[in-house]
């Protein structure tokens, strides 16, 4: 199964609490931190809701 590398590129300061919680649940803490997650619908949905804050790359 494919994986996604998710990197936080913008700060969560000034964002609504739900967006902050989504970023934290993805495993991201500070700007430029990255995590590798399985590519599944739940992760894709979280990434879509904070797409303006993160950068996503597909890893084979």
Secondary structure as GFF3:
##gff-version 3
##sequence-region A 1 60
A	DSSP	beta_strand	3	8	.	.	.	ID=ss1
A	DSSP	alpha_helix	17	25	.	.	.	ID=ss2
A	DSSP	beta_strand	34	38	.	.	.	ID=ss3
A	DSSP	alpha_helix	41	49	.	.	.	ID=ss4
A	DSSP	beta_strand	54	59	.	.	.	ID=ss5
###
